[in-house]
Amino acid sequence: MSKGNIQITEQTGAYESPAELFKAAARYKGERYFYMNKDKSEWLIGLGHAYMIKEKSRSPERITEQFQTLLEQTKEPHHIRLFGGFQFDAGNSPLFDEFGHSHFIWPKIQILCQNNQLTYSYTDMTEEEILNWRSVSEVKAPVIQSVSNQNEEQFLRNVATAVEAMKADQFDKVVLSRQKKVVMNESVDSAWLIERGLKNDEYSYFLLMEGQNSIFVSRTPEQLVKVKADQLSTNAIAGTMARGFNHAAQKLLRDAKNLVEHDIVVKSITADIEPFTTCMNVPDSPKIMTNQFVYHLYTPITAKIEKGNVLNISQALHPTPALGGFPKQAAAAFIEQAEGDRGFYGAPMGYVTAEFEGEFIVAIRSMLIKENTAVLFAGCGVVADSIPESELDETETKFKPMLQLLGVTE
């Protein structure tokens, strides 16, 4: 393909619901994505695959090279963002076999919402195609047939084993996860999931990405990194307490186990971004982040970028101790032995602009849906004084955003 061969047509429009836009784009089922920031002030929809960048390994360098090639072949400035992510680890989770370890999409149609104004970007589409991509699609709620834990006893054993390993000074922290399965009477429609998610006041990112036969969804509070102009922002979110406890927020701010876990994450993140930045700003103590079901300890971190871009900075940060552990290599080895491969659970996912700015989140509180079956993922940070049953209770609370999204009631 020669320079200037990718043609972008753009137009603006008034606000429309992303759920309704997904319904109107049923013809692109299996090739759609949706991404919304925490405060719902900006969202992104992609419809169809104009170009797919898919690698068998996690490689920010290859994604950078291939995205740069596409940008050089594009004649005009545009709003197109490359969207996707890198799987958590280098292994091969059978649940995620449709997706690459580096998996990014340049869409045929992108809809970007900023300040309630929509910008439609069309890649190499004729005027007739642009006018006729819409269709009518009705969606309905599935009926829940069963909800079951998949590896509860194994999780308890893993926590106990990790605690013993930490007492033997093998590592300081590890994040362990488990799964829950929800079976429904029929397949789930992405537009229905978005519609339900938009009715929820959860202060979290909302990400949905379709594969040919799968839907991956995450409602995560955790930003990995955002790069805009010469500014980097990230945050440490580690330490959790269910909101049902009396005075839970105040207790969390004084809880030794959670404060130790949080401090490990802060120190690791600042060390990871230091080679790329100057003028780092790190508050002395954490704040409280409030979500629908839990409180988190939260420390926002900002810095000025001296080198690098959002792709290689995200690679340097991943996995933070909030999702992997510390030291990183020892914790990763324990996770691989205890759990196997995670796929997109806990993975860095997000978008890259033409200026190689963008934002990546950490895809926790997530699920993978295939036809009428959803596998839900939730995890928690384990330190030397962790109690297995307490960690199990914490993961049960963290399943709630995905259970609620599916319409599962207590």
HUGI-V138105 format. One record per residue. N is the residue number from 0. RES is the residue in three letters. SS is DSSP state (A for helix, B for strand, O for the rest). Layout:
((N/RES/SS) (N/RES/SS))
//
This chain:
((0/MET/O) (1/SER/O) (2/LYS/O) (3/GLY/O) (4/ASN/O) (5/ILE/B) (6/GLN/O) (7/ILE/B) (8/THR/B) (9/GLU/B) (10/GLN/B) (11/THR/B) (12/GLY/B) (13/ALA/O) (14/TYR/O) (15/GLU/O) (16/SER/O) (17/PRO/A) (18/ALA/A) (19/GLU/A) (20/LEU/A) (21/PHE/A) (22/LYS/A) (23/ALA/A) (24/ALA/O) (25/ALA/A) (26/ARG/A) (27/TYR/A) (28/LYS/O) (29/GLY/O) (30/GLU/O) (31/ARG/B) (32/TYR/B) (33/PHE/B) (34/TYR/B) (35/MET/B) (36/ASN/O) (37/LYS/O) (38/ASP/O) (39/LYS/O) (40/SER/O) (41/GLU/B) (42/TRP/B) (43/LEU/B) (44/ILE/B) (45/GLY/B) (46/LEU/B) (47/GLY/B) (48/HIS/B) (49/ALA/B) (50/TYR/B) (51/MET/B) (52/ILE/B) (53/LYS/B) (54/GLU/B) (55/LYS/O) (56/SER/O) (57/ARG/O) (58/SER/O) (59/PRO/A) (60/GLU/A) (61/ARG/A) (62/ILE/A) (63/THR/A) (64/GLU/A) (65/GLN/A) (66/PHE/A) (67/GLN/A) (68/THR/A) (69/LEU/A) (70/LEU/A) (71/GLU/A) (72/GLN/O) (73/THR/B) (74/LYS/O) (75/GLU/O) (76/PRO/O) (77/HIS/O) (78/HIS/O) (79/ILE/O) (80/ARG/O) (81/LEU/B) (82/PHE/B) (83/GLY/B) (84/GLY/B) (85/PHE/B) (86/GLN/O) (87/PHE/O) (88/ASP/O) (89/ALA/O) (90/GLY/O) (91/ASN/O) (92/SER/O) (93/PRO/A) (94/LEU/A) (95/PHE/A) (96/ASP/O) (97/GLU/O) (98/PHE/O) (99/GLY/O) (100/HIS/O) (101/SER/B) (102/HIS/B) (103/PHE/B) (104/ILE/B) (105/TRP/B) (106/PRO/B) (107/LYS/B) (108/ILE/B) (109/GLN/B) (110/ILE/B) (111/LEU/B) (112/CYS/B) (113/GLN/B) (114/ASN/O) (115/ASN/O) (116/GLN/B) (117/LEU/B) (118/THR/B) (119/TYR/B) (120/SER/B) (121/TYR/B) (122/THR/B) (123/ASP/O) (124/MET/O) (125/THR/O) (126/GLU/A) (127/GLU/A) (128/GLU/A) (129/ILE/A) (130/LEU/A) (131/ASN/O) (132/TRP/O) (133/ARG/O) (134/SER/O) (135/VAL/O) (136/SER/O) (137/GLU/O) (138/VAL/O) (139/LYS/O) (140/ALA/O) (141/PRO/O) (142/VAL/O) (143/ILE/B) (144/GLN/B) (145/SER/B) (146/VAL/B) (147/SER/B) (148/ASN/B) (149/GLN/O) (150/ASN/O) (151/GLU/A) (152/GLU/A) (153/GLN/A) (154/PHE/A) (155/LEU/A) (156/ARG/A) (157/ASN/A) (158/VAL/A) (159/ALA/A) (160/THR/A) (161/ALA/A) (162/VAL/A) (163/GLU/A) (164/ALA/A) (165/MET/A) (166/LYS/A) (167/ALA/O) (168/ASP/O) (169/GLN/O) (170/PHE/O) (171/ASP/O) (172/LYS/B) (173/VAL/B) (174/VAL/B) (175/LEU/B) (176/SER/B) (177/ARG/B) (178/GLN/B) (179/LYS/B) (180/LYS/B) (181/VAL/B) (182/VAL/B) (183/MET/B) (184/ASN/O) (185/GLU/O) (186/SER/O) (187/VAL/O) (188/ASP/O) (189/SER/A) (190/ALA/A) (191/TRP/A) (192/LEU/A) (193/ILE/A) (194/GLU/A) (195/ARG/A) (196/GLY/A) (197/LEU/A) (198/LYS/O) (199/ASN/O) (200/ASP/O) (201/GLU/O) (202/TYR/O) (203/SER/O) (204/TYR/B) (205/PHE/B) (206/LEU/B) (207/LEU/B) (208/MET/B) (209/GLU/B) (210/GLY/O) (211/GLN/O) (212/ASN/O) (213/SER/O) (214/ILE/B) (215/PHE/B) (216/VAL/B) (217/SER/B) (218/ARG/B) (219/THR/B) (220/PRO/O) (221/GLU/O) (222/GLN/B) (223/LEU/B) (224/VAL/B) (225/LYS/B) (226/VAL/B) (227/LYS/B) (228/ALA/O) (229/ASP/O) (230/GLN/B) (231/LEU/B) (232/SER/B) (233/THR/B) (234/ASN/B) (235/ALA/B) (236/ILE/B) (237/ALA/B) (238/GLY/B) (239/THR/B) (240/MET/B) (241/ALA/B) (242/ARG/O) (243/GLY/O) (244/PHE/O) (245/ASN/O) (246/HIS/O) (247/ALA/A) (248/ALA/A) (249/GLN/A) (250/LYS/A) (251/LEU/A) (252/LEU/A) (253/ARG/A) (254/ASP/O) (255/ALA/A) (256/LYS/A) (257/ASN/A) (258/LEU/A) (259/VAL/A) (260/GLU/A) (261/HIS/A) (262/ASP/A) (263/ILE/A) (264/VAL/A) (265/VAL/A) (266/LYS/A) (267/SER/A) (268/ILE/A) (269/THR/A) (270/ALA/A) (271/ASP/A) (272/ILE/A) (273/GLU/A) (274/PRO/O) (275/PHE/O) (276/THR/B) (277/THR/B) (278/CYS/B) (279/MET/B) (280/ASN/B) (281/VAL/B) (282/PRO/O) (283/ASP/O) (284/SER/O) (285/PRO/O) (286/LYS/B) (287/ILE/B) (288/MET/B) (289/THR/B) (290/ASN/O) (291/GLN/O) (292/PHE/O) (293/VAL/B) (294/TYR/B) (295/HIS/B) (296/LEU/B) (297/TYR/B) (298/THR/B) (299/PRO/B) (300/ILE/B) (301/THR/B) (302/ALA/B) (303/LYS/B) (304/ILE/B) (305/GLU/O) (306/LYS/O) (307/GLY/O) (308/ASN/O) (309/VAL/A) (310/LEU/A) (311/ASN/A) (312/ILE/A) (313/SER/A) (314/GLN/A) (315/ALA/A) (316/LEU/A) (317/HIS/O) (318/PRO/O) (319/THR/O) (320/PRO/O) (321/ALA/O) (322/LEU/O) (323/GLY/O) (324/GLY/B) (325/PHE/B) (326/PRO/O) (327/LYS/A) (328/GLN/A) (329/ALA/A) (330/ALA/A) (331/ALA/A) (332/ALA/A) (333/PHE/A) (334/ILE/A) (335/GLU/A) (336/GLN/A) (337/ALA/A) (338/GLU/A) (339/GLY/O) (340/ASP/O) (341/ARG/O) (342/GLY/O) (343/PHE/O) (344/TYR/O) (345/GLY/O) (346/ALA/O) (347/PRO/B) (348/MET/B) (349/GLY/B) (350/TYR/B) (351/VAL/B) (352/THR/O) (353/ALA/O) (354/GLU/O) (355/PHE/O) (356/GLU/O) (357/GLY/B) (358/GLU/B) (359/PHE/B) (360/ILE/B) (361/VAL/B) (362/ALA/O) (363/ILE/O) (364/ARG/O) (365/SER/B) (366/MET/B) (367/LEU/B) (368/ILE/B) (369/LYS/B) (370/GLU/O) (371/ASN/O) (372/THR/B) (373/ALA/B) (374/VAL/B) (375/LEU/B) (376/PHE/B) (377/ALA/B) (378/GLY/B) (379/CYS/B) (380/GLY/B) (381/VAL/B) (382/VAL/O) (383/ALA/O) (384/ASP/O) (385/SER/O) (386/ILE/O) (387/PRO/A) (388/GLU/A) (389/SER/A) (390/GLU/A) (391/LEU/A) (392/ASP/A) (393/GLU/A) (394/THR/A) (395/GLU/A) (396/THR/A) (397/LYS/A) (398/PHE/O) (399/LYS/A) (400/PRO/A) (401/MET/A) (402/LEU/A) (403/GLN/A) (404/LEU/A) (405/LEU/A) (406/GLY/O) (407/VAL/O) (408/THR/O) (409/GLU/O))
//
